[in-house]
Amino acid sequence: MILFLRSSDVGIDSKLRRYRRGLDAAGLDNRALYWDRDGYTETDPNPDDLRFSYTPRNSSRWLTGLALIGLNIFAFRAMWQRRKQLSLVQAVDFDTVLAALLMRLLAGTPYIYDIYDSYPDSRGVKGVARLPFDWLEKLAIRHASLVILADECRTEQHCAIADEKRMIIENVPDADQNDFAALPQNKGPASQLRIGYLGTFEPRFRGLEDCITAVEANEDIELHIAGTGALEPHIKSHAATCPRIHLYGPMDHGKGLALLASCDIILGLYYRDVANHRYAAPNKYYEHLLLGKPLLTSAGTPPGRKVREQDTGWAIADGAAPIAAVLAEALADSQSLLAKGERARLLWQNKFAGYYEQVIAGDYVGEVRKLLRNNGKRT
């Protein structure tokens, strides 16, 4: 058995779903152990998956830290009870890797360390406080059988990883699933410009509150936003007073993409105040290519550099004023808006359309098989 460890709901983790789809197609038994921290249960949960259910009363760093310790204790206990059946663990982020590391040291169970984001960089941990995280991550990388990064630029963010141990798997959606079938073609904005966002409602540094300000000031713009997170009360309060702000709550990835496909611009801002955003390799960059919709993102970040080079969107400075300026520009020039979207769609077709088959179903599943053979176990 292969076990994924995740500190959020697996139903809304599109990358993990692609991994599992590839393993299922290869006949490799896999389960997931995850933290349902928001009380959101996916529409069709796998009854064999293991759920750690705890919803913090608030988003304080201390409560979240204690809950993560509880998650790792829960995960280690579950793995230890199943150690005879367990062949391989794939731990997503630092949030869960310590439980996998302990199983490696005590039971010899190999693990893959899949780094979506740098833990200290994404949480603003600096100085002396960062040292234990860096030391533990170095230890986790040393004992991992394979380390997966979301972009080549992420290599400089972490300690040295041997080439033979490192694998790059970008956040490219699988366009062949039914979720992505019959997406609407670009027609340009109707009476109002529709902005779409799908993801986590982070309280700061993602520009959501600035986008709300810009939308409220322009009666020709709508904001369609799906997801969950700490900023949700703020969004709800503005949606209650502005009929052009539509809040949908959490969505699975397929329905979320359908929502984005109905919009004219995809929002994906990554303010540079957060060190991790300087290495951003977000789903939203690849989703805007798949959907053929322009991306509004941040200057000085990897997606910002790409959309400027490829002219598939806008890379702007932080704040509400730059957002408002771009939206006004898009309203005034619908042909330019459509052209950016068409360039995005063409780039998808030329570069990423076969990514799932080549990288997930091919390279990734091949690496998993190799690890299982080397460990002398089968699922």
Secondary structure, DSSP 8 states (H G I E B T S, - for coil): -EEEEESS-GGG-HHHHHHHHHHHHTT--EEEEEE-TTS---SS--TTSEEE----SS--HHHHHHHHHHHHHHHHHHHHHTTTT--EEEEESHHHHHHHHHHHHHH---EEEEESS-HHHHTT--GGGGHHHHHHHHHHHHH-SEEEESSGGGGGGSS---GGGEEE------TTSGGGTT--------SSEEEEEEEE--SSSSSHHHHHHHHHT-TTEEEEEEEESTTHHHHHHHHHH-TTEEE-----HHHHHHHHHTSSEEEE---TTSGGGGG---HHHHHHHHHT--EEEETTSHHHHHHHHHTSEEEE-SSHHHHHHHHHHHHH-HHHHHHHHHHHHHHIIIIITTHIIIIIIIIIHHHHHHHHHHTT---
